[in-house]
Amino acid sequence: MELDLHKQLYRIIAHEDSFSLGTKYFEFINNKGYISKGKYYHYTTLDTFKLILKSESLLFSNISTMNDPYEFSYGLHLAKNVLKDVYKDTSIGTANRAIYKGLLDLIDMELVKVKKSFYTVSFSNMPDSLPQWIAYGDGGGGVSIGITPNTRSFINLDKLIFNKVIYNREIQSELIDYSLNFFEKYIRGFSLTSFFAELQADIYVSRKKLYTKYNFESFSKELLSKLSILLNYMKIDHYSHENEFRWLLKTEAIPKSYGLKSGFLSKDITGKRLPIKEIVLGPKIANSTLYWKEIERLLKKSGYSDVKIKFSKIPFR
């Protein structure tokens, strides 16, 4: 059922341009109920929480700084394998294989380059998760911040995308495979006969010149730009317990420095303060009236007067 959904999606958005592909993709899933319009939770330490309140923002960090060392590169590796499988298929013909080989040659250079343009913030749909507390919430001594990141009045979908990370390898491969529909549409309109005739007539002809003549390279770069958005939402299934959702920002701008970190503040991107709706105190500070009052004081001081405060229900010390 889930795979059929993605197939239907690609039929719908086959002609969308680069970044709006990702936007339409995730809007489509939202409309099908894949993403609730409710709260999502960002786990952090108490000290970072204070900085978040002060800036009224979350920090978008470059995708390469995430804790998963295979971030983006995992999806890239998968995409290359899908392309290699197509290239090895002799039934598609010599000329088609030559075109796919050209795309395969471009993929490393272009996708590694575009990787530098993506910044992200991670969330969970679980407000009180022990693995999340341990990994991101100061070992249970921090907080999870419940916000409504997918509110249309808050975000500009031309700049930000919000959706669930995909861990299922079959679905990941299907998404990449259907991304190639763009390429196949191009090939169907591509004069393979002329291209191949020129290649056969002069085996020393520069393939790069032929690619330029037939507009291959610019189209391939556009396809890879579309594909790069999807790769940011693909992770190895070892991380599936995190059930991660993420904001994704694509920008060529130079990130700002914030102490030991660099990136972009959400308020600078959206023009609006963070829509905080709920705070959950970690299991190590749960049932502490002192921490409750301090969190309440900090929230009110920052103008968040209608935020619910809850204690973790996890027994942990």
N, C-alpha and C positions, 0 to 999 in steps of 0.2 A: 504493500500500500504506500509506504513511504517513498519507495523508488518510483512508483507511478506518478507521485506528486511532483518529483523533480523532473521527470520526463515532460509532464504537462507544462511545467514552468518554462522549460527551455523552448518549447514551441511558442509560448506566449511572448517571450522577450528576445527572440532571435535577432531582432534588428536594433536593440538598444545600444547606445554608445557606451564608452568605457566605464566610468565610475557609476553611471546610472544603472548599469547591469547589476552591480551589487545591491544598489538601493532597491531596484524592482524585485530582485530575488528575495530579499529579506522582507519587503513589504508584502510580497505574495505569501510567504510563509506566515507572516503575522495575520493576514486576513483569513488563513486557513486554521487559525487557532494554535499554531505551533508555539507562539509566544504569548504569554499572558500580558495584559496591560498593567499588571500589578507591580509589587515591589520586588527588587533584586538587591542583593546584599554584598557589600564590599567589606572584607575583613581587614582590620589594621590594628596597629598599636595605639595606646592612649596618646602618646606624644604626636604621632602622625594625625590622629583624629583632631587634635587641637589646631594643627596647621591647616587641616581641611576646613575647619570652621572659620579660621581666620581668613582664608582665601576664598571661602565659599565655593571651593572647587576640588575636583580630583585631578591628579596629574596623569596625563597621557605620556607613557614611556615608549621608546622605540621597541618594536617587536623583538629585536635581537637581544634585549636586556631581560627577557622573561626567564623564569626559572627552568623552563624546558629547553635543554640545549639543542633540541631538534625543531624548535619553533620555525615555521616556514620552510625550513630545509626538508622536513618530513614530507610535506605536501609537494614540494618541488621534486623530490625523489620519486614520489608516486606518479606525478604528472609525466616525468621522463619515461617511466616504465610503461605507462599507457601508450605514449607516443612510440616507444620502441616496438611494442607489440603490433601497432598498426603498420609501422615501417617494415617489420619482418613478414607481414602478410603478403605473399607474392600474388595473391589473387586480385589485389587492387591495381596491378599493372606497374610497369617500370616507370612510367612518367609520374604517376601518383606517388610512387615511393620516393622519387627524386624530390618532389615537393615537400613531402613529410620529413625527408632528411634535412632539407633546408630549415624547417621549423625546429627540428631537434637541435641543429647547430646553433640556433639563436637563443634557445630557451635558457641556457645557463647564464649567458651574458646579460640578457634583458631582465630576467626575473631577479637575479642577484642585485642588479642595479636598482630596481624598483622597490626592493625590500626596505631600503633605507628611508622610503617615503611613508611607511606605515607606523602609526602609533596607537597604543591600545590601553584600555583600563578593563580589569577583570572583575566579574561578579559571580555570585552563586544565587540560585533560586531557593537555597536552604538558609534560613536565618540563624540556625543553631546547629552547626555541623562540627563534630569533634575533629575530623581531619583538617577542616578549614581553620579551626582555632589553632591547632598545632602548627600548621604550615604558615599561616598569614596573620593570625590574631594574637601574636605574642605568647604563643603556647597556652592560650586560654585566658591571658591577662589583659586582652584588648577588647575591642568592640566590633560588632558588625553593623554597618550603616545601611539601613534600608532606604532606597530611593526609587523613584519611578523614572528610569532612564529612557523609556520608550514613549513618553508623553509627547504627542506631536506639537503641542504648544511650547515645549521646552527645547526640542532639538530641531535642527535644520537637516533634513535627510540628504541634502546635497553635500553636506560636509561629514555627517556622521552616520554610521550604520550600527545597529544593535541587534545581535542575534546569538543563538546558541552555537557553541563549538561542536563540530561533528567528530565523533570518535569511531564510528562504524566504517571499517575499511571498504566494505562493499558500496556503501552510499558515497563515500569519498571518490571511489573509482568511477561510479556512475556520473557524478557531477563533472569530473574531469572529462569523461568520455563525451558527455553531452555539450561540454564547452567546445569540443572539436566540431560540433555541428556548424559553428560559425565558419570554421576552416573548410568544412566540406561544402558549404554553400558557395564559398569563394572558388573552390576547385571546380565546382560544376559550371561556374561562369568563366572559368579560366581557360584560355586557349591552349590546352595541353598539347594538341597536335602541332601547333606552331612552335611552342616552347621546345618540345621534344625534337622536332625537325631541325631546329637551329642547333640544338645540343648534339644531334647525330651528325649534322653536316660538318661541324667543326669541333672535334673532340677537345681542342685546345681553347675553345671559347671560354671566356670568364663566366662562370656560373653566376657570380655576383652581378655582372652586367645584365645577364638575362633576368635575374630576380628584380633588378631595378627597373628594367624595361617593362616587365609585367606587373609591376607594383606589388611584388611579393613581400618584400621586407617591411614596408609600411603597414600592410595588412596584418602580417604576422605579429608585429609589435603591438598592434591594437588588440589582437586576440590574446596575447600574453598579458596585456594590461588588464583585460577582463578576468583572465584566469587567476591573476595574482590576488585579486580580492577574495576569491574562494579559498585560496591556499592559506590565508590568514585564519580561517575558521576550521582548519583540519589539524588534528593532533593525534598522536599515537594513543592507542586505547589504554595504555598504562595509566593515563591521567583521567580516565572516564569517571572515576569516583568523585572528581571535583565538580562534575556537571556544570562546567563553566559557560558563562555568557560573557560577551565582551562588546564594548564600544570599539569601533574602529575608525580612525581618522587617517585620511590620506592627504599629505601636504609636502610641498617642496621647501617650505620655509625652514629657516635655521632654528632649532630648538633653543629655549632659554635655559639657563642654569639655575637650579634651586638647591643650593648646598651641594651634596654629593650626587644629586640626581639632575637630570635635564629632561626637558619635554615641553608640553603645552598644558596650560590650565584650562579646565573645561569651561570656566566662565569667560575666558578670552575667546573661546570658539563659539559658544552658544549665545553669549551676551547676557546670560541669566545665571542667577545663583543656583547652586545645587539643590534639587528638589528632595530634601531629606524628609522622610516620613516616619522613620522608626529607628531606634537604637537598641541593640541587644548587648548587654554586658556579658563578657565571657565567663566561663565556668569558674575560673579562679577568683573572680571578683563578684560572682553572683551572691545575692542576698546581703550585699554590703550597702547599708544605708548611706555610708560616707561617699562611696563612689557614685551612687544614684544621685545624691544631692549635687555632687560636683559636676556630673554630666548635665544635669538639669540647669545648673547655673551657667555653664558654658554655652548651652543651647540658647537660653534666653538672652544672654549677653550678645550673641551673634544674630539675634532676631528670629530664631526658630522657636516660637512659643507653643506650637501645636504638635510637637513631635512626641510620639509615644516612646516610653522607655520601658524595656523589659529585661528580666534576668534570664540567663541561660538556664535550661532545665537539665543540663547534663551533669551528673555527679562526677566531679573531677577535682584533683588537688595536686 
